[in-house]
Amino acid sequence: MKKQLIILLVHQLFWVGFSIVMYLSKRDQTYSKIILFLVFFYQLYLIAKYVGNTRKASIMITCFYASIFFFCQAIVNLF
């Protein structure tokens, strides 16, 4: 349980940082934003793997938290 909580906190910090970087780079082209997303995603995968999860669990956790982040960001953008 502690591992998942640590991963959740780290993921939240990284996704908040990602949203700040995306806000500051509004004029950048789409491919640079995709590359930035892939860099953040890979770093979060490595952190999840380092905390002690298996490769499959790390990928699933990272995808799950990324989807939650984008879902919440879409809800916030509606208002």
DRENROGU-129552 format. One record per residue: residue number from 0; residue in three letters; y, x, z of N, C-alpha, C in turn. Coordinates in pm, whole numbers, plus 50000, padded with zeros to 5 digits. Layout:
     k     r     n_y     n_x     n_z    ca_y    ca_x    ca_z     c_y     c_x     c_z
   NUM   ALA       Y       X       Z       Y       X       Z       Y       X       Z
...
This chain:
     k     r     n_y     n_x     n_z    ca_y    ca_x    ca_z     c_y     c_x     c_z
     0   MET   49880   50082   50000   50000   50000   50000   50126   50086   50000
     1   LYS   50123   50199   50071   50240   50286   50074   50270   50345   49937
     2   LYS   50163   50378   49864   50183   50436   49731   50256   50340   49639
     3   GLN   50215   50213   49641   50278   50115   49554   50423   50092   49594
     4   LEU   50452   50095   49723   50589   50077   49768   50678   50195   49725
     5   ILE   50625   50315   49736   50700   50433   49692   50725   50426   49542
     6   ILE   50622   50388   49467   50637   50378   49322   50739   50270   49287
     7   LEU   50734   50157   49358   50830   50049   49333   50972   50096   49357
     8   LEU   50996   50166   49465   51132   50214   49495   51180   50315   49391
     9   VAL   51093   50406   49353   51131   50506   49252   51158   50439   49118
    10   HIS   51073   50342   49082   51094   50271   48956   51226   50196   48957
    11   GLN   51257   50132   49068   51384   50058   49075   51502   50153   49060
    12   LEU   51497   50268   49125   51607   50364   49113   51621   50413   48969
    13   PHE   51509   50443   48905   51515   50490   48767   51565   50382   48673
    14   TRP   51520   50257   48691   51564   50151   48601   51711   50117   48621
    15   VAL   51760   50128   48743   51904   50110   48765   51981   50221   48695
    16   GLY   51931   50344   48706   51992   50455   48634   51987   50434   48484
    17   PHE   51876   50383   48435   51863   50354   48291   51964   50250   48248
    18   SER   51982   50146   48327   52078   50042   48289   52221   50095   48292
    19   ILE   52252   50184   48385   52385   50245   48388   52407   50331   48264
    20   VAL   52306   50410   48228   52318   50494   48108   52332   50407   47983
    21   MET   52257   50298   47975   52268   50209   47860   52407   50143   47855
    22   TYR   52462   50110   47970   52595   50053   47975   52699   50152   47926
    23   LEU   52683   50278   47962   52778   50381   47921   52762   50421   47775
    24   SER   52648   50390   47715   52624   50430   47576   52615   50308   47485
    25   LYS   52710   50220   47496   52709   50098   47414   52722   50128   47265
    26   ARG   52794   50233   47232   52820   50262   47091   52713   50348   47027
    27   ASP   52613   50391   47102   52507   50473   47045   52420   50390   46951
    28   GLN   52352   50460   46862   52266   50391   46768   52135   50351   46834
    29   THR   52064   50263   46769   51943   50205   46826   51835   50310   46850
    30   TYR   51816   50403   46757   51709   50501   46774   51733   50591   46894
    31   SER   51859   50619   46925   51886   50701   47043   51856   50625   47172
    32   LYS   51878   50494   47170   51844   50412   47286   51693   50402   47304
    33   ILE   51620   50397   47194   51474   50392   47202   51420   50524   47256
    34   ILE   51475   50634   47211   51433   50764   47262   51464   50776   47410
    35   LEU   51578   50728   47451   51614   50730   47592   51517   50646   47675
    36   PHE   51480   50528   47623   51383   50445   47693   51249   50516   47706
    37   LEU   51204   50579   47599   51076   50650   47603   51078   50765   47702
    38   VAL   51190   50834   47713   51202   50944   47810   51192   50890   47952
    39   PHE   51265   50783   47982   51259   50723   48115   51119   50670   48144
    40   PHE   51059   50605   48047   50926   50548   48064   50824   50658   48094
    41   TYR   50830   50767   48019   50736   50877   48039   50757   50943   48176
    42   GLN   50881   50958   48217   50907   51016   48349   50852   50926   48460
    43   LEU   50869   50798   48446   50815   50705   48546   50663   50705   48547
    44   TYR   50602   50719   48430   50457   50730   48423   50410   50855   48496
    45   LEU   50478   50966   48473   50439   51091   48540   50454   51081   48691
    46   ILE   50560   51016   48736   50581   50999   48880   50471   50912   48939
    47   ALA   50436   50803   48870   50330   50716   48919   50196   50789   48923
    48   LYS   50173   50872   48824   50049   50951   48822   50050   51056   48932
    49   TYR   50164   51116   48957   50175   51220   49060   50152   51163   49200
    50   VAL   50196   51040   49222   50180   50979   49354   50032   50959   49386
    51   GLY   49948   50953   49287   49806   50949   49316   49727   50844   49245
    52   ASN   49786   50776   49152   49714   50674   49078   49636   50737   48963
    53   THR   49542   50661   48911   49471   50705   48793   49561   50685   48671
    54   ARG   49519   50737   48559   49601   50727   48438   49618   50581   48396
    55   LYS   49509   50505   48401   49515   50364   48361   49604   50284   48456
    56   ALA   49589   50305   48584   49671   50234   48682   49818   50272   48668
    57   SER   49845   50397   48641   49984   50442   48625   50049   50376   48505
    58   ILE   49977   50367   48396   50031   50302   48275   50055   50154   48302
    59   MET   49960   50089   48368   49975   49946   48396   50092   49920   48490
    60   ILE   50106   50002   48594   50216   49985   48689   50350   50007   48619
    61   THR   50359   50112   48538   50483   50142   48469   50519   50031   48370
    62   CYS   50422   49980   48296   50449   49869   48203   50489   49743   48278
    63   PHE   50424   49717   48391   50455   49598   48469   50598   49604   48522
    64   TYR   50638   49716   48580   50773   49728   48634   50878   49730   48523
    65   ALA   50844   49787   48409   50938   49785   48296   50959   49643   48246
    66   SER   50851   49566   48237   50865   49428   48191   50944   49344   48291
    67   ILE   50923   49367   48419   51001   49296   48521   51148   49333   48509
    68   PHE   51177   49461   48489   51316   49504   48475   51383   49437   48357
    69   PHE   51317   49436   48240   51378   49376   48122   51388   49225   48134
    70   PHE   51295   49162   48202   51303   49018   48227   51424   48986   48314
    71   CYS   51441   49062   48422   51556   49040   48511   51687   49071   48439
    72   GLN   51687   49173   48356   51808   49208   48282   51842   49097   48182
    73   ALA   51742   49035   48121   51768   48925   48028   51825   48804   48101
    74   ILE   51776   48779   48221   51827   48667   48300   51973   48694   48339
    75   VAL   52004   48815   48380   52141   48849   48419   52235   48840   48299
    76   ASN   52189   48879   48181   52273   48874   48061   52301   48730   48015
    77   LEU   52219   48635   48060   52245   48496   48023   52371   48443   48093
    78   PHE   52400   48496   48209   52515   48447   48286   52629   48537   48268
